[in-house]
């Protein structure tokens, strides 16, 4: 066996070991990685003294290091598949690729779960039709200064090019404030702007379809008007559920949406483990009871974006939500 093949096998083994230790809380995946790592000793023609790194990932470095180890494993396997002429070694490479595929999917799911936990507090939707003639950028930054934790850009009538331009600007602003930026409806704009995620409605593209377009780690949230829709959304793999309208509202054409009331929020929270975003007719006077009903986040439009002092409106509403 030439030194190039030996070196690539060693690279795979070392990185497999590090990937394995990172999944010590996932017995099934950890044991599968261990088995495929150790099975190299059964490959005909391979006789290595395998060096195994020691230790585990330092706190806070797991995700970045794990991504690197998985990537290095895949690269080394790709080289081996090209240069190795032993059928048993090629079979081993195929097994490694399969288990690394599972590890990659787990990393993506863990990332989305971590980001999804940030769906909390004041969630402001900014729509050009609901800014009292002011620019979306101006209103958005004022909302963020006032304490909005999540910002969603909604634009049902604007041109795609302008939507994308605005989305990219808002993503940069949200990054500066270390807040989440969500695009509404358009998965291509969400992808190109590198948004934290995409929000879709019941009549938009399916969750599975938008996942095919989005980047791997981007969130998908979905609007729901009943517990049945909430359960279906979770089954389809959303990262958070929006429920509403909680109260009757006429904002941006939502007057035909049935009000589910506080009970609807309570039912959703009691039924699913995903973050619950309450939306529809929520304002300074009723936001506290929505939070006490279990909403992780409170989503508003006119209660913030149509106010003369957007920053002050966001600040007051954020205080009510956080105190509740």
DATA-V976115 format. One record per residue. N is the residue number from 1. SS is DSSP state (a for helix, b for strand, c for the rest). OMEGA is omega in degrees with one decimal (999 if undefined). Layout:
n:ss:omega
N:SS:OMEGA
N:SS:OMEGA
//
This chain:
n:ss:omega
1:c:-176.7
2:c:-173.6
3:a:179.9
4:a:178.4
5:a:179.7
6:a:-179.5
7:a:179.5
8:a:177.0
9:a:179.5
10:a:177.7
11:a:178.9
12:a:-177.0
13:a:-178.4
14:a:-179.5
15:a:175.4
16:a:-179.9
17:a:-179.9
18:a:176.8
19:a:180.0
20:a:-177.2
21:a:-179.3
22:a:-179.6
23:c:-178.1
24:c:177.3
25:c:179.6
26:c:-171.4
27:a:-176.5
28:a:-179.0
29:a:179.0
30:a:-177.7
31:a:178.5
32:a:177.8
33:a:179.4
34:a:-179.1
35:a:-178.6
36:a:177.2
37:a:-177.3
38:a:-176.5
39:a:175.6
40:a:179.9
41:a:179.9
42:a:-179.2
43:c:-177.7
44:c:177.4
45:c:179.4
46:c:-179.2
47:c:-174.7
48:c:165.4
49:c:-171.2
50:c:174.6
51:c:-179.7
52:c:176.4
53:c:177.4
54:c:177.6
55:c:-179.3
56:c:-177.0
57:c:173.9
58:c:178.9
59:c:178.3
60:c:-177.6
61:c:-172.8
62:a:-172.3
63:a:-178.6
64:a:-179.5
65:a:-179.4
66:a:176.7
67:a:-179.4
68:a:-178.7
69:a:177.9
70:a:179.2
71:a:-179.9
72:a:176.8
73:a:-179.5
74:a:179.5
75:a:-178.6
76:a:177.7
77:a:178.8
78:a:177.4
79:a:-179.9
80:a:-179.5
81:a:180.0
82:a:-170.8
83:a:-176.4
84:c:179.9
85:c:179.5
86:c:-179.1
87:a:-178.2
88:a:178.2
89:a:177.1
90:a:177.9
91:a:178.5
92:a:178.1
93:a:179.0
94:a:178.4
95:a:177.8
96:a:-179.7
97:a:-179.9
98:a:-178.0
99:a:175.6
100:a:174.5
101:a:177.3
102:a:179.4
103:a:178.5
104:a:179.6
105:a:178.9
106:a:178.6
107:a:179.8
108:a:-179.4
109:a:178.4
110:a:179.2
111:a:-178.4
112:a:177.5
113:a:-179.7
114:a:179.0
115:a:-179.8
116:a:178.3
117:c:178.4
118:c:175.0
119:c:-178.4
120:c:178.3
121:b:-176.4
122:b:-178.3
123:b:-174.6
124:b:174.2
125:b:-179.7
126:b:-178.9
127:b:180.0
128:a:-179.8
129:a:-176.8
130:a:178.6
131:c:-176.2
132:c:175.6
133:c:179.6
134:c:-178.8
135:c:177.4
136:a:-179.6
137:a:-179.8
138:a:-178.5
139:a:-179.0
140:a:-178.7
141:a:177.1
142:a:178.5
143:a:178.5
144:a:176.8
145:a:-179.3
146:a:175.3
147:c:176.0
148:c:-178.4
149:c:178.3
150:b:178.4
151:b:177.5
152:b:176.2
153:b:179.3
154:b:179.7
155:c:-175.4
156:c:-172.0
157:c:-176.2
158:c:177.6
159:c:-177.3
160:a:-178.4
161:a:179.0
162:a:177.3
163:a:-179.2
164:a:179.3
165:a:179.0
166:a:-179.6
167:a:179.7
168:a:179.2
169:a:-179.6
170:a:176.7
171:a:178.8
172:a:179.7
173:a:178.3
174:a:176.4
175:a:179.2
176:a:179.7
177:a:-177.4
178:c:178.1
179:c:-179.0
180:b:175.0
181:b:-177.7
182:b:172.6
183:b:177.8
184:b:168.6
185:c:-168.3
186:c:-178.1
187:a:179.4
188:a:177.0
189:a:178.1
190:a:-179.9
191:a:-175.1
192:a:178.6
193:c:-177.7
194:c:178.5
195:c:175.9
196:c:180.0
197:b:-178.1
198:b:174.4
199:b:-178.1
200:b:176.1
201:c:-178.1
202:c:-176.7
203:c:177.1
204:c:174.9
205:c:-179.9
206:c:177.3
207:a:-180.0
208:a:-179.1
209:a:-177.9
210:a:175.8
211:a:179.4
212:a:-177.4
213:a:-175.5
214:c:169.7
215:c:-171.5
216:c:-173.0
217:c:-177.0
218:c:-179.4
219:b:169.8
220:b:173.9
221:b:-176.1
222:b:177.8
223:b:-178.0
224:b:-177.8
225:c:178.5
226:c:178.1
227:a:177.6
228:a:179.2
229:a:177.4
230:a:-178.8
231:a:178.7
232:a:-180.0
233:a:178.9
234:a:177.9
235:a:179.9
236:c:171.1
237:c:177.4
238:c:179.0
239:c:172.4
240:b:178.9
241:b:171.8
242:b:-178.5
243:b:-179.9
244:c:4.9
245:c:177.7
246:c:176.0
247:c:179.3
248:c:-178.8
249:c:176.5
250:c:-175.7
251:a:178.0
252:a:171.3
253:a:-177.7
254:c:-176.5
255:c:-178.9
256:c:-178.2
257:c:-179.2
258:c:177.3
259:c:-177.6
260:c:178.4
261:a:178.6
262:a:-179.8
263:a:179.5
264:a:177.0
265:a:180.0
266:a:-179.1
267:a:-179.6
268:a:-177.9
269:a:-178.9
270:a:-171.4
271:a:-174.1
272:c:179.4
273:c:179.2
274:c:175.0
275:b:-179.9
276:b:177.8
277:b:177.9
278:b:-177.3
279:b:172.6
280:c:175.2
281:c:-177.6
282:c:-179.4
283:c:-176.3
284:c:-175.4
285:c:-173.7
286:c:-175.8
287:a:-176.6
288:a:-178.8
289:a:176.5
290:a:178.5
291:a:179.4
292:a:176.2
293:c:174.9
294:c:-178.8
295:c:175.3
296:c:179.1
297:b:178.2
298:b:-176.3
299:b:-179.0
300:b:171.5
301:c:-172.5
302:a:-179.3
303:a:176.8
304:a:-169.0
305:a:179.6
306:c:178.8
307:c:178.8
308:c:178.3
309:c:-175.3
310:a:-177.8
311:a:-180.0
312:a:179.3
313:a:179.0
314:a:-178.9
315:a:-179.9
316:a:-179.5
317:a:177.8
318:a:178.5
319:a:179.6
320:a:-179.3
321:a:-177.7
322:a:179.3
323:a:-179.7
324:c:999
//
